[in-house]
Amino acid sequence: MALKIVYSVGKGGVGKTTCAVALSLQAARFLRTLVVSLDPAHNLGDVLECRLTDDAKEVTSNLWASEIDMGAAIARYLAESTQRLQSMYGYLKTINIDGYFDALKLSPGIEEYATLQAMEQLLGSAEGRYDMVVFDTPPTGLTLRVLALPRVSLLWGERLSRLRREILDKRRIVSNIQGERKFVIDGTEHALPSEEKSDAVMGELQDYIGRMRRLSALQADASRSRVMPVMNPDRLSLFETRRALETLRQLGMSIGPVIVNKVGVKPSDEETAREIGRELGMSTRTLPFSDDEPVGMEAVARFAGSLDFREWIPGEVRAHPQVA
């Protein structure tokens, strides 16, 4: 079975973590499921009442959970990026390339790229071990930027590849006239490549383009990937959800019905939920407000019993067994 992916998306405080756990509990009855938090302000462990780390922990039969240490993920991303740059451009001693490595740490978008890499690596390791991964995502703004990265990076990578080919073409012209240029730095001889197959930079670009193309295709594959939007029955939540849905549609992602959580605080909440559906042009599903937060496996199981969360599992749901 191909790995399925669900993204629980919403602004802070709407209950997306609880909904992610509820979905995971129902899915675990017939799928090996991993629920993982990417939110720097983790509360997945709080909901499950257990301590979680990067290493997946089995919290009940067929269900595993983890919380990614995003600080460590950013540090790993920087270390790996620096190592790749050093291997490709280490011969450029005259331009103080170490200064560029230091600047990389402060570069805009580092958090987004590190989050994407953490997701990519997790999905790679999840293949064959789990049937489905449920992401409890960061707040909406960061999540949308991360989900947009594969498509944006694909365009960026393809443009850089064209520029790199132009550089290699010019190098070939120069080498045909002057011969191959070589440099000896710190006792090591370096030759400037002029062919794609021997150019480390082009190799890195092609690898990156391939990875981003696969991620973009995976996000757009409705049989494998789906978004579960979660919101509260209020205007601010509606405005943020509307903007999020516009971006998700532009990315070609499959979006399930919108969950309107914490309905019942005001007598008008049920009607508000229906109005939200009309304004968004989407189906909505409601979850009742409770004075007691669903914390712990039993409490979340009771919470999950009020809604059939299988609706957000990618692919054909009707063949799945009924939830008791």
N, C-alpha and C positions, 0 to 999 in steps of 0.2 A: 504494500500500500504506500502510495506517495504521501509524504509528510504534508499535513494540513496546518494552516496557520490562521489564528484569529487575533486581531488587534482590538483590545478594549480601549476606546478613545473617549476622552471627555475632559472638561475643565476640572480643576482641583475641587474636591469635596462633593462631587455628584454621586459617588459610589461605584466608580469604574473598577476599583480593586475588588470590591465585594461581588460585583457582577462577573468579573473574570474568574473568581473562585467558584461561584455558583455554576457557571458554564462548565468549568473544569470538572467539578464533582459529578455533574450529569454525564459528561462525555466519558469519564473514567469507567462508567459501567460497561462500555463496549470498545473504548479506545485507550491505548497507553498514552496518557496525557501529561504534559509538562506545563505548569503555569509559572511564568517567570516575570519578575518585576524589573523594569528598566528605569523606574522613577528614582531620581537621586534621594527623594524623601520617602524611603520605602515604608509601606505599612502592610505589605503582603504577609509578612511574618506575624504582625500584630493580629490580623484577621484570622490567621490559622492557629494562633497561639503557640508558635514554635519559633525557634531561632533558625534563620536561614542564612546561607552564604552563597558564594558563586557555585559551589558544588550542589547539584540537585539532590534533594532529600525526599525519600518516599514518605508522604504524610498520611496516606491511606492506600488501600488496595488500588493499584493501577494509576495512582496519581502522585506525581513528583512536583516539587516546588523549589525555586531558587530566587535569590535576590542578587543581581549583578552589582558588584562594587564599581560604580561608575568612575570614582577617583582613580582606582587601579586600572580601569579600562582606558582612561585617557592617558595615563602614564605609559601603558603598553603600546598604545597607538603612536605616541610620540617616539618611544624607543624604537619601534619597528620602522617608522617613517625615517627617522634619523639614520638607522642602519642601512636602509635601502639607498638613501641619498649619498651616504658616505661611500658605499660600494660603487655607485655610478659616477660620482663627481669628486671622489677623494683626490684626484690628481690636480684639482684646481686650487692649489695652495695659495696662489698669488691674490686671490680675491677674498681671503679670509672666510671660507665657507662655514667655519665654525660659528661665525656670527649669524649666518642664516639659520643654523640649527637652533640657536638660542631664540631667534625671532619666531621660529615655528611654534614655540610653546605659547606665544601670545597671539597667534594668528586667529582671526575671526573664523568661526565655524568648526573649531577643533572639537568642541563638545558633540556637535552633530555627527561629524565624521567618526569620532570614537564610538558613539552610540551605534551608528550603522555597522561599524566593524564588529562590535560586540554581538549584534544581532546576526550578522553574516556568519561569524564563527560558531555561534550557538546553533544556528540552523544546520550548519555543516556537521557538527558533532551529534545533532539530534536525529539525523537520517539513519534509519534502521533501528534506533533505540526507542523512539516514540512514534506514535501515529499522528499526534497533534501537539502543537505548541501554542499556548495562549499567552500573549504578551500583555501584561499590565503596563501601560505606557506612561511616559512623563506627561506633564500638562500639555494641552492641545498645541500651543505654538511650537514647542520643541519637537513634538511628535510629527507634526506636519512637515517641518523642515527636514527631519530625518527621512520620512517616507518619500519626500520629493528628491532626495539626494541621488538615488540611482539614475533617475531620468536626466537630471541636471548634469550629473557627472559623466554620463554617457555622451552627451552633446559636447561637453568640455573636453573629454578624452579624445573624441574623434577629431575635434578641431586641433588639439595639440599634436595628434598623429600626423595630420596634414602638414603642420608647421615643421615637425621633425623630419618628414620626408624631404621637404624643401632644403633643410639644412644638410641632410645626407647627400642630396643631389649636388649641392654646391661643393661639398667636400670631395665628391668624386671628380668633379671638374678640376679642382685644384690639384688633387693627387695625380690625375692624368698628366698635368703639366709639370708639377714640381716633384712628383713621387710621394710616397706615403710619409706622413709627418709623424715622428716619434719623439717622445720626451723621456728623460730619465729623472725621476723624482724619488728621493730617499732610497736610491739604489735600485729602484724598480722601473723597468721600461714600460712606457705607455704608448699605445698607438691610437690615434683618433679614428674610430670606425667610420666607414663610409657606406657600408651595406647594412640593410635592415637586420639580416640574420645574425650579424655580429655586434649589433648595437644594443647595449644593456638598457638604455633609455627607451628605445622602441619596444624592446621585449617587455619592460615593465608597463608601458602604456597599453600594449595589446592585452596583457594579462588583466589589467584594470578594466579595460573596456569590456572584456569577456565577462568579468565578474558583475559589472554593473548591468550588462545586458541580461544576464541570467536573473538578477534580482528584480529588474524591471518586469521581465516576463512573468516571474513568480507572483509579483504583486498584482498583475493584471489577469491572472489565471483564476477565474471564479470557481473552478473546481478544487482549488487548493488554498486560496487566500480570501479572507473576508474581514470586514470591519464591523465591530459592534459599537455603535455610538451610544453613549450614556449621557443623560442630562437630567436636570431638575425642572419642575413646572414653573419656571420664572422667565422673565423677558431677557435678562442678561445671559442666562444659559442658552436661550433660544438664539440670540444674536451670535454667540460664539459657535454654536452647533451649525448654524446656517453657513457661516464662513468656512468651517471645517469641511462640511459636505461639498461645498463648491470646489475646494482644493482636491478632495478625494476623488470627485468625479473627473476632474481634469487629469488626474493620475491614472484614470481607468480602473480604479479599484472597485471590487464588489462590496456593496454596502448592505448590511442587513437592516431590519426595522430599527427605528430609534427607540431605545428604552427610556421612558420617562419615569424616573425614580422618585421616591418620597412623595407619592401622591396621597393626598388626604389631610395634609396640614391645614388647608383651607377648604371650605365646602365647594369652592369653584374649581378645585384642582382637576377633577375629571373632565370638565368642559374645557379647561385650559389645555389639557393633554390632547383633546380632539382638535382644538384650534391649532396647536403646534403641528400636528400631522398635516392639517390643511395648508398651513403656511409653508411647511417644508416640502409638501408634495410627496410625502412618504408615509408608509405605515408606521404606527407607533404601538408599543406595548407598555403597559403600566405596571409599576411595582408599588405596593402600599408603603406609606411611612410607618415606621415603628419607633416607639419611645426607646426601645432597647436595641442598641447596635448589634447586628449579627456578628458576634465574635466567637470563634471556636467552631469546630467542625459540625457539631450538632446544630448550632444556631444558623450557620450558613446553609446547611442542608434543609432546614425548615424554610429559610428565605428562598432557596432555590426551588422549593416545591410549589411556589406561587406562580411560576412561569416555566414554560417549556423552552429552555435555552438551546435546545438542539437546532432551533431555527437559524442560529448564527454559525453552525458548523458548515464549512465549505462542502459543496457537492450535494449529492442526493440525500435528503434527510428522511424521506418517507419510508425508506427501507429499514431504518433503525428501529429497534425494539421500543415499546412504550415505556415511558418513565413512570415508575410506580408513585 
